[in-house]
Amino acid sequence: MKKILFIEDESTLQKTFGEILKPEGYEVIPALDGEIGLRLAKNKKPDLILLDLILPKVNGFEVLKKLKAEVETKDIPVIVLTNLEGIGDIDKAIELGATTYLVKADYSLEEVVEKIKKALGE
């Protein structure tokens, strides 16, 4: 079973994604802030990370920067899933190493699942 670390501060969204991804054969590991997310990325070695940018404690850009700087986590694909739509934010996230950048309002849950599968090469 592939593991997806979901770093997102909205617990309802965490729960919804867990319910959708579990039947697809994924284990979702929730992290409600950037600090916990970084720790879990190292300890749990997920196959993919879904990352919000607006997070308590450590923001998503910092999380991404730190993930890509660490040997244990630099190769994990990161899909940014956020409400930030600015072209500067998108460029910055891609520059920092995000695999894909998705604006929450523009994608249905099913489309996000498809992007996850694609990023995992399925």
NORZI-V145199 format. One line per field, one symbol per residue. ss: DSSP state (A for helix, B for strand, O for the rest). A space follows every 50 residues. Layout:
ss = ???
//
This chain:
ss = OBBBBBBOOOAAAAAAAAAAAAOOOBBBBBBOOAAAAAAAAAAAOOOBBB BOOOOOOOOAAAAAAAAAAOOOOOOOBBBBBBOOOOAAAAAAAAAOOOOB BBBAAAOOAAAAAAAAAAAOOO
//
